[in-house]
Amino acid sequence: MEPVTVIGAGLAGCEAAWQLARGGIPVILREMKPQKMTPAHHSGDFAELVCSNSLRSDQLENAVGLLKEELRRCGSLIMACADEHRVEAGGALAVDRYGFSSAVTERVRNHPLITVEEGEVTGLPEQGQVLVATGPLTSDGLFAAIQAMFPERESLHFFDAAAPLVAFESINMDEAWFASRYDKGTPDYVNCPMMEEEYRAFWEALTTAEEAEVHGFEDKSVFEGCMPVEVMARRGYDTLRYGPLKPKGLPDPKTGREPYAVVQLRRDNADGTIYNLVGFQTHLKWPEQKRVFSMIPGLHDAQFVRYGVMHRNTYLDSPRLLDRYYRLRQEPRITFAGQMTGVEGYVESTASGWLAGTELARRLLDKTPLDLPQETAIGALALYVSNESVADFQPMNVNFGIIPPLDHRVKGKRNKNAELSQRALGILAEYIARGDA
């Protein structure tokens, strides 16, 4: 059997390659790292996490929690490695980013049906099955080749940002404390409290700090789910206090009262030596990040091991170009996966890679498609991305709004979401019992 060429060894590409090989399909995995790096990447390993080390909520009352559980039950490589390298983060799934990427890289490289070829790909193969998962930072040469296939359509883009990292030993724990909101789970977050006058000074400094130049950047072009903290602050004095700096459920153990605002830091590696500032994606100039973020109590002498960065992410007009299997409508031998399709988030990218790889393997083996329904999170995401009736297409995190409602009323949002998850997992169980997933 002719091998499938998978271009890109991010989360989506590795998941797709794994599912193809799992189905007995040989794969040639093309990856330009480490020969050529993107502005956002620092390691030569596959599946490198950039924006955050968090894969978000692990609870079934949350849509991304459901998506992760579906992937686990479907044999996802990415979820297996994430669970093996998780670090404590309350009700969320966060991972040691280096251990996680290393594990994915090792498994993919050692699979007998996957051949890794390093070096930049500047054009699409003219024959054979191709799965493109090069991410939102696709190199200029390859993206030009992709765009040339449909010149009548403009490429779409938004701006994404990553949060800074600090050394734990440089955090003043006399001013901060460990806790999770509402004491949920284990006390995994470092919490830095702010009094009203401290918050006001911080907010004023943040909203007037000097930003790095990013070509074409405007506040309206940012993705809502990864908004720079200074952009959020400019929306109003209290916006941060109702967002990432929300003090609810985090009483200061010294006073027993909730502070005016709280900055949280989450462990970034298994050793607990590096922490990231939760919700502090930014594109401030690096000296400004040092000046402004050092105003946070507990971080006055913080050692920044990585400053926040911002980059332009490009994605396809997927509702007009792709079908529910992430195949190019006009040339079905070409499949896409990951953030370049407009799914947003690590778990969502993984889900698109799982579905694209699984469905392609079934097609090559002359099996009927899975066609996971909209009631499942994996199916709902694919159907949203390929829905031609979506007029103003924007990158989308998975959410219960794209899943059909229940046929009966349930009191309470969390109870309703839990039932939606149970319905989805019940449907998926039927597929698994038949040996389809």
N, C-alpha and C positions, 0 to 999 in steps of 0.2 A: 504494500500500500504506500502511495506517495505521502511524504510527511506534510503536515500543516506547518506553515511558517507563522510563528507568533512574534510580532514585533513589539518589544517593550517588556521589561521584567519588573514592573511595578506590581502592586497588589493584584490588579485585574489580569495582567499578563501572566503572572505566576499561577494564579488560580485557574485561568483558562488552559494553560499548558498542562497543569496537573490533571485537570478533569479529562482532557483529551487523552493523555497518556494512561490515565486510569481506565479509560474505555478501550485501550489497546491501540490507539492511534499514535504513530511516531510524530514527534514534534521537533522542529528546528526553532529554537528560541533566540532571537536576535536582540542584543542589548548593547547600547553604545557606551555605557559606563564599563570600566573606569577610563577608557580612552578619551571620552568626552563627557563632561559633566554639565548639568543645568545650573542656573543661578540658585536653585533651592536645595540642591543635593550636596552632601559632603562625603558620603561613603560609596565604595564600589559594590556594596552588597545589594541584593535584590530587595524589593518590597520595602524600600526605605521610607520611614515615616518622617514627614517634614513639618506640617503645621502644628501638630500636637501628638502626644503619645497616647491620647485617650481615644478609645473606640466607642465612647459615650455610654449611655445607660445600658445596664444588663438586666433590667426589669421588664417583664412581659407586659406591664401596663404602658410601656413606651414602644413606639413602632420600631425603633432601631434595636431594642431588646428582642422583639419578635424576629426581626430580620437575622440577627445573630443566631438565634436558636434554630431557625430554619436551616441556616447554613451549616451549623453543627450537625444537624440530623442528616444533612445531605453529603457529609463527608468532605467539608471544605478544608483545604490545606491551610489557608490563612487563619481560620478560626482555631484549628488545632494548635498551630504555632503560637497564636495569641494567648490561648488558655495556658499553654505550657510556660509562658514567660510573662504572666500577668504580675502586676505590682498592685498593692492594696490602694484602692481609690473609692472607698465607700460603696455606693450602689452602681458605680461605673466600672467598665472594663478598661483598665490602662495597662500598658505593657512596658517592659524594659525594651526600648526601641532598638538597642544594639543586639541584644540577645535574640529578639524576635526576628530581625532582618537576617541575622546570621543563620538561624534555624531554617528559615524559608530558603535561603540560598543553598544551604547544604543539601536539603532534601531535593530541590529541583535539579541541582547539578548532578546528584547521584542517581537520579531516576534513569533506568536503562533505556527508556524510550524518548528521553529528552536530550537533545544535543544543543549545547549553548555555543553561539557564535558571537564574539564580541566585535564591536565596531559600529559606527553610525550607519544607519540606513537612510538614503536620500531619495529613494523612489520605491514604489510598490512593485513587487514581482508581477510580471506580465501574465504568468500562468500559475495554476494551482490555487489551493485554498490558502487564504491569508487572513489572519486575525490581528488587527491593529489595536494595540493597547499602550500607546506611547504617552498617554496622559495629557494634561493641559499645558505642559511645557514641551510639547512636540517640537523637535528641531526645525529650523526654518526650511531646510531643504525638503524634508519629508512632508511638512504641512503644505508647502507650495505644490507638491505633487498631488496631495489629497485634494486640495482646493481646485486644482486644474481639472479634476474630474467633473466638477459642477461649477463652472465659472460664473453662472448666473446668480449664484448665492453668495452673499457676504459671509465671512467668518464672524462668529460671535465671540465675545470675550467678557470677562470680568476680572477684577483684581483680588488677589488672595494675599494673606499675610500670615506670618508665623510669630509666635510669642518668644520673648527672651528666656534664657535659662540662667540660673544662678547656682553657685556652689552652696550646698547646705551648710557647710562649716562657717560660711560668712554671714549667715542669718543670725540675728540677735534674738535668741529664744527667750531672753528675759522680757522682751516686749511682745513676742508672738507665742502661740500655743498650738498644740495638736488637737484637732477635733474634726468630725464630720458633721454636716448640717443635721440638726435635730437628733444628734447622736446615732445617726443611721449607719450601721455597719461598724467597722473599727475606726478609731481616730486617725485618719490617714492624711489629712490636709494640714499644712501649716497656715495659720490664720493670723493676719496682721491687722490689728484694729485701728480705726481712725476716729478721733474726736471731730466734732463739727468744724472747728477752726483748721485742723489738719487737712480735712477733706476739701474745704474751700480753697486753701492754698494749693493743694495738689491739683484740683480741677482747673483753677486759673492757669497754673503752669502748663498743664496738659493741653488745654485748648489754645494756647498761644505759642507752644513749642514749634521749632522749625522742623519741617518735614523734608525727607529726602525727595529728590526729583524722580518721579516715575512717569515716563512718557505716556501721555494720553490719560493720566489718572484724573478722575473726578469723584467726589464722594458718592454720586449716584451710581457709579460703576462698580462699587464693591459688592461682594456677595454677602447677604445679610447674615449667614451663618458663620462667617469668619471676618467680621467687621473690625477694622483697626480701632483700638480703644479710643484714640483721639477723635475719630469720626463719630463714634458713639457719644463721646462727651460733648461734642458740639451740638448734639441734638437737644440738649437741655441739662440744667444743673443737676437734676435728680436722676437722669437716665442711668448712670452707672450704679446708683444706689438701688435701683430696681432691676438691675442686670447683674453683671459679674461681681459687683461690690455689695450685693445684697446682704444685710446683716442678720436677716431672719434665721432663727434656729441656731445661732452661733453666739451664745452668751459668753462674755469675757469671764474666765474663772476668777480673776482678781476682784471683779465687781459684782458678778452674778447678773449683770444687765447686758443687753445687746448694745454693741457700739453703734456709732452713727453710720459707719461703713466698715466693710471688712474686705481686704485683699486676700485671696486664697492662693496657695502654691501647692502643686501636686507633684508627687515623686515622678521623676523622669527615667530612672534606671533602678534595677533591682537592688543595687547596693545602697540606695538612698543618699547618694553623694551629690546628685543634681536634681533641682526642682525647677518646674516651669511656672510662670505667672499665669494663672487661669484667666482666660478672657482678655489677655493683654497682647493680642496680635497688634502689630504696629508697623508704620513706615516712617517713624521719626528718624532723624539723623542719629547716628550712634552716640555722639557726645550728649545729645539731648535726651536720649533714653537713659543714659547714666545719670544725668542731672535730675530729671523728673522722677524716675522710678526710685531713685535713692531717697526721695522725700517720704516714701512709704515707711511707717514705723516698722522697725525690725530689719529694714533693708538699707539703712543709712550707709553701711560699709560693705554692702553686698558685692561679691565678685561675680561679674557677668561672664559666663563661659561662652555664651552666644547671644548676640543681640538680635532683636526681631528684624525680619526682612519682609519685603513685599515683592510680588512678581505678577506678571500678567498671565492669566489662564485663558486658553482658547478652547472653545467647544463647538460642536457641530449643530446645525439646525436639524436635530434628530427627527422630530415629527414628520418632516418632509423627506428625509433621506433614509431612515432606518425602519425595519419592520420589528415585530415583537421578539425576534431572535437576535436583534442587534445587527442584522445583515443589511448591507447596502441594497436598497430596493432595485436600483438600476443595474447592479452587478453583484448578484448574491454570493459569488465566490469570495467576496470581501466582507468580513465581519469586523465590527468595532466593539470595544469594551472599555470600561473605566470612565474617568471624569471627562474625557473628551466627548462622550456621548451626552453629557449634561446631567448625569447622576452626580450628586455632590456628597463627598464624605468617603472615608476609608472603607466602611462596611458596605456602603452602596456600590462602590467600585468593585469590591470583592464579589458582591452578588451579581453584578453584570458580567464579570469574568466567569463566574460559575455557570450562569445560564448560557452565555455565548459558547463556552467550551463544551458544556454538556450537550446542548442541542446540536452543535456541529458534529460532535462525535456520533450522536445517534443518526444524523443524516448520512454520514459516511458509512455507517454500518447498516444502512437501509432499515432503520427502526423508525417507528412513528414518532413525531415530536411529543415532548412532554406537555407543552401548552399549559404550564401552571396557571391557574385562574387568578383573577384579580383579587379574590379573597385571601390569597397568600401575599406576603410582603414582597417576595422575589418576583412573583407574577405581576403585582400591581406596579412595581417600579418599571418593569420592562414595558408594560402597556401604557404607562404615562409617557415614557420617553418616545414611544412610537405612535402616539395619538395625534393623528393629523388635524384634529379639531382644536388642538391647543394653539391659540393665535400668538400670544406673546410668550414664547418659550424661554424659560429661565432655569438655571441649575436647580435641582431639587433634592433635598434630603428626603428620605422615606418618612412618611407620616400617615396617620390613620385617615386623613382626608382623601387619600387616593384609593382607599379600600372601601368596598361597598358596605353600607351600614347593616346592622342586624335587622332581622325581621320582627323584632319585639323590643319594647322599651326596657332599659336597665337604669336603675337609679344610681347616679354617681358616675363621673367621667372615668375614674380609675377602674370601677367595676365593669363599665361598658368596654373599655379598652382591653381589659383582661379577657372578656368573653370573645372579643374580636380575635385576640391572639389564640385562644383555645380553639375557636372555629378553624383558624388557619392551620394550626398544628394538626387538627383532626383530619383536614383535607390532605395535608402533606403525608400523614401516616398511611392513608389509603394508597398513595403513589408508591411509598416505600414498601408497603406490604406486597404490592404487585411487582416489585423489583424495578420500578421505573425511575426511582430517584435514589 
